């Protein structure tokens, strides 16, 4: 047996000699590590022999990482001030709300009117027709009375008392209570259709005509207390270029009307209506007054 023959098996050995791979000192062999056992190094087709498990490489402790500064937030992004709502849009919104509420109210009112008209149309039509007929009848009656007053009649007083004259409705009647033929006071009364009996119990007349042998100032002074209390309102009036005084208001408890007072020569004339219903005729009448100065 040749001791230098690498393929010659030693004597007395029943096992074939295995030759493990010789490590190259210049190239260290890195064996893979089995998960739970020794590492085997064998050539293909040869018996594996355990070899020593290489010591694990010491694991290097990784140095702790230095804390990195936190990223600074974008102030402009996080704290952006929201834009203020436009005042124009607020005003437009309020206007639209008001318009919407107004339209809603108008719609509700229209519906209520429609329901009311629908449910009460017959009675409303009847009432409207009756009211229209009444108004037309009153208007026709008033127009008829006004036409009946035309043409006016002429009232003429005594010549010795200044010959007072004026126009009055022809539908009025005249009654002379005191003719002053022997002097004293002249008194006449006018009233539509019939003149009521002359009395002092508050009887109302459409017109009173009184010519007195009294001073004008004294006649005016007789009403001064009522004017002071506010029962009568005094104002200036003019007829036939003659200045006078007009009184309007409450003359007595039962008489509320108007009166004009003028001076005729040495006498004083008073023309008075006792009810406001005759005020229109009275105003037209005093515009036609004439007398001898």
Secondary structure by P-SEA (a helix, b strand, c coil): ccccccccccccccccccccccccccbbbbbbbcccbbbbbbccccbbbbccccccccccccccccccccccccccccccccccccaaaaaaaaaaaaaaaaaaaaaaaaaaaaaaaaacaaaaaaaaaaaaaaaaaaaaaaaaaaaaaccbbbbbccccccbbbbbccccbbbbbccccccccbbbbbbbcccccccccccccccbbbbbbcccaaaaaaaaaaaaaaccbbbbbbbccccccccccccccccccccbbbbbcccbbbbbbbccccaaaaaaaaaaaccccc
